[in-house]
Amino acid sequence: KQEVTQIPAALSVPEGENLVLNCSFTDSAIYNLQWFRQDPGKGLTSLLLIQSSQREQTSGRLNASLDKSSGRSTLYIAASQPGDSATYLCAGRDTGRRALTFGSGTRLQVQP
Amino acid sequence: DAGVTQSPTHLIKTRGQQVTLRCSPKSGHDTVSWYQQALGQGPQFIFQYYEEEERQRGNFPDRFSGHQFPNYSSELNVNALLLGDSALYLCASSLGSSDTQYFGPGTRLTVL
């Protein structure tokens, strides 16, 4: 059974700082991994999706990497802004399954 | 183009009651998944519907049931509500087996 862990649970940084959010998963039979953003009390917005055959994906100031052998993914945010404040969730989809398995998220606060 | 919509936004019920939550998928999408998100946790997969059939189910009791209509909209029904059913219920839609899922804003259920 796939388990996804995110560390740290919360992070506070000053505006402009580059930062890395971590996600680890237990089962290397992962089909893809996604990073989502969730604002308080709201639904999820997909940020980046990495297929198992890929190593990384980039969108604007965001870069996500995937290392199946070590069971790790990272989300890199460059030049953080107060508008980046939100909870960031990673989710894995296993080969042959349709469900996403989510981590508990990292709550990010970017201080102006 | 309307995204995924859910109704109602908030709902308060008492223990033992039954509740029905509704989801309209993004235009053109034929697959609907439901997730339960407890406070401070990541979403947990309940089930997925495709062509009016439950295609996959997570680790939830039979008190949780669903339905998909010919227009692809979906309902989630929960019977014999427990305090622990209090959560944000998220609906996600996708097209067939596409990796990209679009999430709705969720329904906040409070059980007293």
Interface residues (C-beta under 8 A of the other chain):
Chain A: V4 N32 Q34 F36 G41 K42 G43 L44 T45 S46 L49 Q51 L89 A91 R93 R97 R98 A99 L100 T101 F102 G103 S104 G105
Chain B: V4 S33 Y35 G40 Q41 G42 P43 Q44 F45 Q48 R55 Q56 G58 L88 L90 A92 S97 D99 T100 Q101 Y102 F103 G104 P105 G106 R108
